[in-house]
Amino acid sequence: MAQHISVVIADNHRLIREGLSLMLQREENIDIIGEAVNGLQTINIVKDLKPDVVLLDIAMPEMDGIQVLPSIRNKSPKTKTLMITSTTDEEGIFKSLKIGAKGYLSMDSSAADLTKAIKAVQRGELWVERKLMSKFFENEASNNPSGGNSHKKTLEGLTLREQEVLRHLTAGLSNKEIAEDLFISEKTVKSHLNSIFKKLSVTRRLQAILYAINKGLS
């Protein structure tokens, strides 16, 4: 029997909350257990209900989605957050992913993609829309014209252990969690990550994650 996923919808627009709710009501294994209209209310609801997934709008009154993220992780560590936005604020999207969001979905996404995204982040996977990843790689390519072919070679050049570490990183695990899962020290994890970043010609965890997803290493 499929596991039921409890969901809280946090958005200050009633029409959007109702629309998301209607789409998700068709899914028998997804249960909407609460709604919030601002950042502070979101924190309180998450604290009380401990949902599996929060659909969190980036732009909300009182506290925006990015400001709310640390509190969600603190009040309910097992809750996964999927950012929902109608804007093209790429900086905000990447920032939210960097500080703990497990994914991003635009308001014009289909019901099927919404369901897939919820199930993916609930499993601990990272969900990033392909068009956003394409934009990210276009920007990277413009900043590094010679990097297009080299990234394919360097990703294939990772050792088996480095690929394991990168898979765990892509799943959203912290250094400590990766160390525990692979039975190695955090210091060794950091060493592997430094090697991975060097081989992929990146400087941040999020960049490495996006490259890994783009190359199918997940």
C-alpha positions as CSV (number, residue, x, y, z in Angstrom):
1,M,0.0,0.0,0.0
2,A,1.4,3.4,-1.0
3,Q,2.4,5.8,1.7
4,H,0.2,8.8,2.3
5,I,2.0,12.2,2.0
6,S,0.7,15.0,4.2
7,V,1.0,18.4,2.6
8,V,0.6,22.0,3.8
9,I,0.0,24.8,1.2
10,A,1.5,28.2,2.1
11,D,0.5,31.0,-0.2
12,N,-1.1,34.4,0.4
13,H,-3.3,34.1,-2.7
14,R,-6.6,32.3,-2.0
15,L,-7.1,31.4,-5.7
16,I,-3.7,29.7,-5.9
17,R,-4.3,27.8,-2.6
18,E,-7.6,26.6,-3.9
19,G,-6.2,25.7,-7.3
20,L,-3.4,23.6,-5.8
21,S,-5.8,22.0,-3.4
22,L,-8.1,21.0,-6.2
23,M,-5.3,19.5,-8.2
24,L,-4.0,17.5,-5.3
25,Q,-7.4,16.2,-4.1
26,R,-7.4,13.9,-7.1
27,E,-4.4,12.1,-5.7
28,E,-5.5,9.4,-3.3
29,N,-2.1,9.2,-1.6
30,I,-1.7,13.0,-1.0
31,D,-3.5,14.5,2.0
32,I,-3.8,18.3,2.4
33,I,-3.7,18.9,6.2
34,G,-3.4,22.7,6.4
35,E,-3.0,26.0,4.7
36,A,-1.2,29.2,5.6
37,V,-1.4,32.7,4.2
38,N,1.8,34.3,5.5
39,G,5.2,33.3,6.7
40,L,4.5,33.4,10.5
41,Q,1.4,31.3,10.1
42,T,3.4,28.8,8.0
43,I,5.9,28.3,10.8
44,N,3.2,27.7,13.4
45,I,1.3,25.3,11.2
46,V,4.4,23.3,10.4
47,K,5.3,23.2,14.1
48,D,1.9,21.9,15.0
49,L,1.2,19.5,12.1
50,K,4.7,18.3,11.1
51,P,3.7,17.7,7.4
52,D,5.8,15.6,5.1
53,V,5.9,18.4,2.5
54,V,5.2,22.1,2.5
55,L,4.4,23.9,-0.8
56,L,5.9,27.3,0.0
57,D,5.5,30.5,-2.0
58,I,8.7,32.5,-2.1
59,A,6.9,35.8,-2.0
60,M,4.6,36.1,1.1
61,P,3.8,38.8,3.6
62,E,5.3,39.1,7.1
63,M,8.1,36.7,6.3
64,D,8.9,35.5,2.8
65,G,9.5,31.9,1.9
66,I,13.3,32.2,2.1
67,Q,13.1,33.7,5.6
68,V,10.7,30.9,6.7
69,L,12.9,28.0,5.5
70,P,15.3,27.9,8.5
71,S,12.4,27.9,10.9
72,I,10.7,25.0,9.1
73,R,13.9,22.9,9.3
74,N,14.2,23.8,13.0
75,K,10.6,23.2,14.0
76,S,10.1,20.1,11.8
77,P,13.4,18.6,10.5
78,K,11.7,15.8,8.6
79,T,9.4,18.2,6.6
80,K,10.5,18.7,3.0
81,T,9.9,22.1,1.3
82,L,9.0,22.6,-2.3
83,M,9.1,26.2,-3.4
84,I,6.3,27.5,-5.5
85,T,6.5,30.8,-7.4
86,S,5.1,32.7,-10.3
87,T,8.2,34.8,-10.7
88,T,11.4,34.2,-12.5
89,D,13.5,35.3,-9.5
90,E,16.4,32.9,-10.3
91,E,18.5,34.3,-7.5
92,G,15.8,33.7,-5.0
93,I,15.2,30.2,-6.3
94,F,18.8,29.2,-6.1
95,K,19.1,30.8,-2.6
96,S,16.2,28.8,-1.3
97,L,17.7,25.6,-2.7
98,K,21.0,26.4,-1.1
99,I,19.5,26.9,2.4
100,G,17.4,23.8,2.5
101,A,14.5,23.8,0.0
102,K,14.2,20.4,-1.7
103,G,12.8,21.7,-5.0
104,Y,11.2,24.4,-7.0
105,L,8.1,24.5,-9.2
106,S,6.6,27.3,-11.2
107,M,2.9,28.2,-11.0
108,D,2.4,27.2,-14.7
109,S,3.5,23.6,-14.0
110,S,1.0,20.8,-14.8
111,A,-0.8,18.8,-12.1
112,A,1.3,15.8,-13.1
113,D,4.5,17.6,-12.5
114,L,3.2,19.0,-9.2
115,T,2.4,15.4,-8.0
116,K,5.8,14.1,-9.2
117,A,7.6,16.9,-7.5
118,I,5.8,16.3,-4.2
119,K,6.6,12.6,-4.3
120,A,10.2,13.3,-5.2
121,V,11.0,15.7,-2.5
122,Q,9.2,13.5,0.1
123,R,11.6,10.8,-0.9
124,G,14.5,13.2,-0.2
125,E,15.3,13.9,-3.8
126,L,15.9,17.3,-5.3
127,W,13.4,18.5,-7.8
128,V,14.4,21.3,-10.2
129,E,12.5,22.1,-13.3
130,R,14.4,21.3,-16.5
131,K,13.9,24.8,-17.9
132,L,15.6,26.3,-14.9
133,M,18.5,23.9,-15.1
134,S,18.8,24.8,-18.8
135,K,18.9,28.5,-17.9
136,F,21.5,27.8,-15.3
137,F,23.8,25.9,-17.8
138,E,23.3,28.5,-20.4
139,N,24.6,31.1,-17.9
140,E,27.5,28.9,-17.0
141,A,28.4,28.3,-20.6
142,S,28.4,32.0,-21.3
143,N,30.7,32.6,-18.4
144,N,32.9,29.6,-19.3
145,P,32.7,29.1,-23.1
146,S,35.1,26.2,-23.1
147,G,33.3,24.3,-20.3
148,G,30.6,22.6,-22.3
149,N,32.4,19.4,-23.4
150,S,34.8,19.3,-20.4
151,H,31.9,18.8,-17.9
152,K,30.9,15.6,-19.6
153,K,34.5,14.3,-19.3
154,T,35.0,15.4,-15.8
155,L,31.7,13.9,-14.5
156,E,32.7,10.6,-16.0
157,G,36.1,11.1,-14.5
158,L,34.8,10.9,-10.9
159,T,35.9,7.9,-8.9
160,L,33.2,5.5,-7.8
161,R,33.3,6.9,-4.2
162,E,33.1,10.4,-5.5
163,Q,30.0,9.4,-7.5
164,E,28.5,7.9,-4.4
165,V,29.1,11.1,-2.5
166,L,27.7,13.2,-5.3
167,R,24.5,11.0,-5.4
168,H,24.0,11.5,-1.7
169,L,24.6,15.3,-2.1
170,T,22.0,15.4,-4.9
171,A,19.5,13.6,-2.6
172,G,19.9,16.6,-0.2
173,L,22.0,15.0,2.5
174,S,24.3,17.0,4.7
175,N,28.0,16.2,5.1
176,K,27.3,14.5,8.4
177,E,24.5,12.4,6.9
178,I,26.7,11.4,4.0
179,A,29.4,10.3,6.4
180,E,27.0,8.2,8.4
181,D,25.5,6.6,5.4
182,L,28.8,5.7,3.8
183,F,30.6,4.9,7.1
184,I,33.3,7.5,6.6
185,S,34.3,10.6,8.5
186,E,33.0,14.1,7.8
187,K,36.6,15.1,7.0
188,T,36.7,12.4,4.3
189,V,33.4,13.7,2.9
190,K,34.8,17.2,2.7
191,S,37.9,15.9,0.9
192,H,35.8,14.0,-1.6
193,L,33.6,17.1,-2.2
194,N,36.7,19.3,-2.7
195,S,37.9,16.8,-5.3
196,I,34.4,16.7,-7.0
197,F,34.2,20.5,-7.1
198,K,37.6,20.7,-8.7
199,K,36.9,18.1,-11.3
200,L,33.5,19.7,-12.2
201,S,35.0,23.2,-12.2
202,V,32.4,24.4,-9.7
203,T,32.7,26.2,-6.4
204,R,29.3,25.5,-4.7
205,R,27.3,22.5,-3.6
206,L,24.3,23.6,-5.6
207,Q,26.3,23.9,-8.8
208,A,27.6,20.3,-8.3
209,I,24.0,19.1,-7.7
210,L,22.7,20.7,-10.8
211,Y,25.5,19.3,-13.0
212,A,24.8,15.9,-11.5
213,I,21.1,16.1,-12.3
214,N,21.8,17.3,-15.8
215,K,24.1,14.3,-16.4
216,G,21.6,11.8,-15.0
217,L,23.7,11.0,-11.9
218,S,21.0,10.8,-9.2
